[in-house]
Amino acid sequence: MTAGFALGAVLLAGCDSVSGIPGDEPAPARTEALTTPSAAVPTPPPTTTLAPPPADAPPVGAVPGLPAAATAVQRWVVDLQHDSLTELQTKCWTMAPGNVADMYANKQAILTALAQPGTATDDTVTWKSRATTVTVERDALASGYACPRVFAAGAAVGYNDADARHTVRRYLARFVGTPLDSADKEGDYPLTCKASPANWDPKGTGAPTAAPLAGNPGKLTGVTKFAGQEISSDRLDTDYVTVEVPVTNSSGVTQTRTFTLTEGPEGFCIGDVSP
């Protein structure tokens, strides 16, 4: 999909905010813990039964054939009404914090769109008003609580460079032992590209292969910290993004690693790391 924000900028001013690269960074306390860290990604079933939304919760339009969608998003809508931005960023930790801030700024526009009937595709569920489009990945509904993405009507719906940087930040946070959330594990929230189908071709050679990292998932084993405030990104083309970040190993050696990611219907996945 084509990102719904401006492409190609290393620092997207409209999407990044908080500290370091605006909007990418987690809350300050968490950033310190990660040594100065979807996509939308699949969400595992909840470990406990969630309470139904309160009777006075704002309405969310039903989705034909997918009754769980409205309930999962309605639980989030209750928090949208009452929680602070920081609390929403914590609960929607799979999203770049700056995107949370930007997308959730106009609460009334979101409520108006969600009150309309929803529609579903194989990958997403969507609610639309004349001014706003709200989408959520179908896999995210499994937990019973879904954080949607919000776009102006007519804007291309997809992911931006802040999503790519956040994917890398989450990936490295796992390696240093301080994931953004205790549930953020590869088995439930995959961040690396699958080996099959073998369609990895960031250089546009016309001869795609399996993503290299799929065959070497432990390539960064031994990483002890990374400079989350120095992370940067660049677009190779509409399908691939590179993300650079200084990474330190157990010997105390720091070098800048380049992560190459590609965009799919559920967000970005990491296909290669160099050097």
C-alpha positions in Angstrom: 0.0 0.0 0.0 1.0 3.6 -0.5 1.7 5.5 2.7 -0.9 8.0 3.7 1.7 10.6 4.7 4.5 12.2 2.7 7.1 9.8 1.5 10.9 10.1 1.2 11.7 12.4 4.1 14.1 11.2 6.6 12.3 13.3 9.3 8.6 13.6 8.8 7.7 16.7 10.7 4.0 15.9 10.7 4.4 12.5 12.2 7.3 12.6 14.5 7.2 14.4 18.0 8.1 13.7 21.8 12.0 13.3 21.9 14.7 12.4 19.4 12.8 12.0 16.2 9.4 13.4 17.2 6.6 11.0 17.4 8.7 7.8 17.0 9.9 7.7 20.6 8.0 6.0 23.4 7.2 7.9 26.6 10.4 9.4 28.2 10.6 6.9 31.0 10.5 4.0 28.6 13.1 5.6 26.3 15.6 5.9 29.1 15.0 2.2 29.9 15.9 1.4 26.3 19.2 3.3 26.5 19.0 6.2 24.5 13.3 2.1 21.7 2.6 -2.8 12.0 2.5 -2.0 12.2 0.2 -2.9 12.4 0.7 -6.5 13.3 -1.3 -9.5 14.4 -2.6 -9.4 17.9 -2.9 -12.5 20.1 -6.1 -13.5 21.9 -6.5 -11.8 25.3 -5.4 -13.8 28.4 -8.5 -12.5 30.3 -12.0 -11.9 29.2 -12.6 -8.2 28.5 -15.6 -6.5 29.9 -18.2 -5.3 27.3 -18.1 -1.6 26.4 -20.4 0.5 28.8 -23.9 1.1 27.6 -23.2 4.8 27.1 -20.1 4.2 24.9 -20.1 6.1 21.6 -21.6 4.0 18.8 -19.5 2.1 16.3 -21.1 0.9 13.2 -21.6 -2.8 12.7 -19.5 -4.7 10.1 -21.5 -7.3 8.1 -20.1 -10.7 8.9 -17.7 -9.5 11.5 -19.6 -8.6 14.7 -16.4 -8.5 16.9 -15.1 -5.5 15.0 -17.4 -2.9 16.4 -17.0 -4.2 19.9 -13.1 -4.2 19.7 -13.0 -0.7 18.4 -15.7 0.6 20.8 -13.5 -0.4 23.8 -10.8 1.8 22.3 -13.3 4.6 21.7 -14.1 4.7 25.4 -10.4 5.3 26.1 -10.2 7.9 23.3 -12.9 9.9 25.2 -11.3 9.7 28.6 -7.6 8.9 28.4 -4.7 11.3 28.0 -2.5 11.2 24.9 0.3 9.5 26.9 -2.1 6.8 28.1 -3.3 6.2 24.5 0.3 5.9 23.3 0.9 3.3 25.9 -2.2 1.3 25.1 -1.5 1.6 21.3 2.1 0.7 21.6 2.3 -1.1 18.2 1.8 2.4 16.6 4.5 5.1 16.4 3.6 7.5 19.3 3.7 10.5 16.9 1.1 8.8 14.7 -1.1 8.3 17.7 -0.8 12.0 18.5 -1.6 13.1 15.0 -4.3 10.6 14.1 -6.2 10.8 17.4 -6.2 14.6 17.6 -9.7 15.2 16.2 -11.9 13.1 18.4 -15.2 14.3 17.0 -14.2 13.5 13.4 -13.3 10.0 14.5 -16.6 9.5 16.4 -18.5 10.7 13.3 -16.8 8.2 11.0 -17.1 5.3 13.4 -20.8 5.8 13.8 -21.2 4.8 10.1 -21.6 1.2 9.0 -18.3 -0.5 8.6 -16.9 -2.6 5.6 -14.4 -5.3 5.6 -11.7 -6.7 3.2 -9.4 -9.6 3.8 -6.9 -7.4 5.6 -8.8 -4.4 7.1 -12.0 -3.0 8.4 -13.0 0.5 7.5 -15.5 3.2 8.6 -15.9 6.4 6.6 -17.6 9.7 6.9 -17.4 12.5 4.4 -14.3 13.9 6.1 -12.5 11.0 7.8 -11.5 7.3 7.2 -10.8 5.0 10.1 -9.2 1.6 9.6 -8.1 -1.3 11.7 -6.2 -4.4 10.7 -8.5 -7.5 10.9 -5.8 -9.4 12.8 -5.8 -6.7 15.5 -9.4 -7.6 16.4 -8.4 -10.9 18.0 -7.5 -9.3 21.3 -10.9 -7.6 21.6 -9.3 -4.2 21.8 -8.2 -2.5 18.6 -6.4 0.8 18.0 -7.3 2.2 14.6 -5.5 4.4 12.1 -7.1 7.6 11.0 -6.8 9.4 7.6 -8.5 12.4 6.0 -11.1 11.4 3.4 -9.5 10.8 0.1 -6.0 10.3 1.5 -4.1 7.2 0.6 -4.5 4.7 3.4 -1.3 3.0 4.5 1.9 3.3 6.6 4.6 6.0 6.8 8.2 6.2 7.6 7.5 6.7 11.3 5.9 3.2 11.3 9.1 1.8 9.8 11.3 3.4 12.4 9.0 2.2 15.2 9.2 -1.3 13.8 13.0 -1.2 14.1 12.8 0.3 17.5 10.5 -2.4 18.7 12.7 -5.1 17.2 15.9 -3.7 18.9 14.0 -3.2 22.2 13.3 -6.9 22.3 17.0 -7.7 21.8 18.2 -5.5 24.7 15.6 -7.0 26.9 13.2 -4.1 27.4 10.3 -4.6 24.9 7.8 -1.7 24.6 5.2 -4.1 26.1 5.7 -7.5 27.7 3.4 -9.0 25.1 5.7 -7.8 22.2 7.1 -11.1 21.1 7.9 -12.3 17.6 5.5 -15.3 17.7 2.5 -13.0 18.4 3.7 -9.8 16.8 6.0 -10.7 13.9 8.4 -7.9 12.8 10.6 -9.9 10.4 9.6 -10.8 6.9 8.7 -14.4 6.1 11.0 -16.5 3.9 8.0 -17.4 1.7 6.9 -16.0 -0.6 10.4 -15.2 -1.8 9.6 -11.7 -3.1 12.5 -9.7 -1.6 14.0 -7.3 -4.1 14.8 -3.9 -2.7 17.3 -3.2 -5.5 14.7 -3.8 -8.2 16.8 -6.5 -9.9 13.7 -8.4 -11.1 15.1 -11.6 -9.5 13.4 -11.7 -6.0 14.7 -13.9 -3.3 13.8 -14.8 0.3 14.3 -12.0 2.8 17.9 -12.5 4.2 16.9 -12.0 7.8 14.3 -14.8 7.6 17.2 -17.2 7.3 19.3 -15.6 10.0 16.9 -14.4 12.7 19.7 -14.3 15.4 21.9 -11.9 13.4 21.8 -9.2 16.1 22.2 -11.6 19.1 24.5 -9.9 21.6 23.2 -6.4 21.1 23.1 -4.6 24.5 21.8 -1.1 23.6 21.0 1.2 20.7 20.7 4.9 20.2 17.0 5.3 19.8 17.2 9.1 19.6 19.6 8.9 16.6 17.4 6.7 14.4 16.8 7.9 10.9 15.1 6.6 7.7 15.0 7.0 4.0 12.8 5.7 1.2 14.3 3.4 -1.4 11.1 3.5 -3.4 7.4 3.1 -2.6 7.8 -0.4 -1.3 11.1 -0.3 0.7 12.5 1.8 3.5 15.9 1.8 5.1 16.3 2.7 8.8 19.7 3.5 10.3 20.5 3.3 14.0 23.7 3.1 16.1 23.8 -0.3 17.8 26.3 -1.4 20.6 27.3 -5.1 21.1 28.4 -6.9 24.3 32.1 -5.9 23.6 31.1 -2.2 23.8 31.6 -1.7 20.0 29.1 0.7 18.4 28.3 0.7 14.7 25.5 2.0 12.6 23.3 -0.8 11.3 21.0 -0.4 8.3 17.7 -2.2 8.4 15.8 -2.6 5.2 12.0 -3.0 5.5 9.1 -3.5 3.1 5.5 -2.6 3.5 2.6 -5.0 3.5 -1.1 -4.9 4.4 -0.3 -5.2 8.1 2.5 -2.8 8.3 6.3 -3.0 7.8 8.5 -6.1 8.2 12.3 -6.2 8.4 13.9 -8.2 5.7 17.6 -7.4 6.1 20.2 -5.9 8.4 23.6 -4.7 7.3 26.5 -4.5 7.8 
